[in-house]
Amino acid sequence: QVQLVESGGGLVQAGGSLRLSCAASGRTFSLYVGWFRQAPGKDREFVAAISRGGQITSYSDSVKGRFTISRDNAKNTVYLQMNSLKPEDTAVYFCNTGPTIATIEGASWGQGTQVTVSS
């Protein structure tokens, strides 16, 4: 079973940037890796996903054009570059992995990393 550790969160002003990292240990990532987020009182929602080679990416409408997902397979790490952050991006961010985008929540969830965007 792969273990996932998210990092890179923090407090940033609106309009600022952060880069999140998701590191895998125990096993390598599956074909697809995705980022998700959960704001207080809300369900966890999909943010972005990437295929193993990086040729296929998918983003939620709320982050398209502002966030970029990438992966370094040699380092077993996936990144989420977040630019032009908005207060509504405030959430705990998680990563997960699976063989397809539809089954991308195949691993156990990590602790997540908190992102707080102040207005």
C-alpha positions in Angstrom: 0.0 0.0 0.0 1.4 3.4 -0.9 1.7 6.0 1.8 1.0 9.6 0.8 2.4 12.7 2.5 1.3 16.2 1.5 3.3 19.3 2.3 3.8 22.9 1.3 0.6 24.5 2.7 0.5 27.7 4.6 -1.0 31.1 5.0 -0.9 33.5 2.0 -2.7 36.6 0.9 -5.2 36.7 -1.9 -3.3 36.8 -5.2 -0.4 35.0 -3.8 1.1 31.6 -4.7 2.0 28.3 -3.1 3.4 25.0 -4.3 2.1 21.8 -2.7 4.0 18.5 -2.8 2.7 15.0 -2.6 5.3 12.4 -1.8 4.7 8.6 -2.1 6.5 6.0 -0.1 6.1 2.2 0.2 5.1 1.9 -3.4 5.2 4.2 -6.5 2.2 6.1 -7.6 -0.4 4.5 -9.8 -1.0 5.7 -13.3 -3.0 8.8 -12.2 -2.4 11.1 -9.3 -4.9 13.7 -8.2 -5.3 16.6 -5.8 -8.4 17.1 -3.7 -9.4 19.7 -1.1 -11.9 19.9 1.7 -13.1 23.2 3.1 -14.7 23.4 6.6 -18.2 22.0 6.5 -17.9 20.9 2.9 -17.3 17.6 1.1 -13.9 16.7 -0.3 -13.8 17.9 -3.9 -11.6 17.1 -6.9 -9.0 19.8 -7.9 -6.7 18.3 -10.5 -5.2 15.1 -11.8 -2.3 14.0 -14.0 -1.3 10.8 -15.8 2.0 9.0 -15.3 3.7 10.7 -18.3 2.1 14.0 -17.7 0.3 14.0 -21.1 -3.1 14.0 -19.6 -4.2 16.6 -17.0 -7.6 17.5 -15.7 -8.7 20.4 -13.6 -11.9 21.5 -11.9 -13.4 24.6 -13.4 -12.8 26.6 -10.2 -9.0 26.3 -10.5 -8.5 26.0 -14.3 -6.0 28.6 -15.5 -4.7 29.3 -11.9 -3.4 25.9 -10.8 -0.9 23.6 -12.5 -0.3 19.9 -11.6 3.0 18.2 -12.5 4.9 15.1 -11.4 8.5 14.0 -11.1 8.4 10.2 -11.3 12.1 9.9 -10.4 11.4 11.6 -7.1 8.0 9.9 -6.7 6.5 13.3 -6.1 3.5 15.2 -7.5 3.2 19.0 -7.3 0.4 21.5 -7.4 1.4 25.0 -8.3 -1.3 27.4 -7.1 -1.3 30.9 -8.4 -3.7 33.8 -8.1 -5.0 32.3 -4.9 -8.5 33.3 -3.6 -10.0 33.1 -0.2 -12.3 30.4 -1.5 -9.3 28.2 -2.1 -8.9 27.9 1.7 -9.0 24.2 2.5 -7.1 21.1 3.5 -5.5 19.7 0.4 -5.0 16.0 -0.1 -3.5 13.8 -2.9 -4.4 10.3 -3.9 -3.6 7.9 -6.7 -5.3 5.2 -8.8 -5.2 3.4 -12.2 -7.8 5.7 -13.8 -9.2 9.2 -13.1 -12.5 7.5 -12.2 -10.7 5.4 -9.6 -8.1 7.9 -8.5 -9.0 7.6 -4.8 -7.5 4.2 -4.5 -5.1 4.8 -1.6 -5.5 5.6 2.0 -5.8 9.4 2.6 -2.9 11.2 4.1 -3.1 14.0 6.7 -3.3 16.7 4.1 -1.8 20.1 4.1 -3.7 23.3 5.2 -3.9 26.2 2.8 -5.3 29.4 4.1 -5.9 32.4 1.8 -6.6 35.7 3.5 -8.5 38.5 1.8 
